[in-house]
């Protein structure tokens, strides 16, 4: 199944998102301000999102996972989710224009994007004060700009051992 853009916005009752037959999104996929949504588990069938995937201001969101068949995505933004604890999955993505995971006060671990090697424009992991574990992102070789600002609990940055070039 193919869709144009998907916008799930300001839902006060939505508790889950199930799009199991979705294969392609020709535009962007946005989940914004959904009060009761606790888990976003990306469908195994989803292969391509032409635009970006954004999850923001989801007050009860605890975990983002799945999206392991997704091979084409321009940007990934996960921000302003105060109860988010972990980001997992996205294991087939090798390149993004922008990766921004920030302003997630409870985020403790990023175990995602294990195949990501190139972030063309910007990699921003700012303002995640509880972040203490990053098993994902270990394959990154090149980024446009790198920003790790204003708080995390990371004691080591060895996750960037493969990083060989920062362009900006």
Secondary structure, DSSP 8 states (H G I E B T S, - for coil): -EES-EEEES-SS------TT--EESS-EEEE--TT--EEEE-TT--EEEEEEEEE--TT--EEEE-TT--EEEEEEEE--TT--EEEE-TT--EEEEEEEE--TT--EEEE-TT--EEEEEEE--S-TT--EE-S-TT--EEEEEE--S----S--GGGTT--EE--
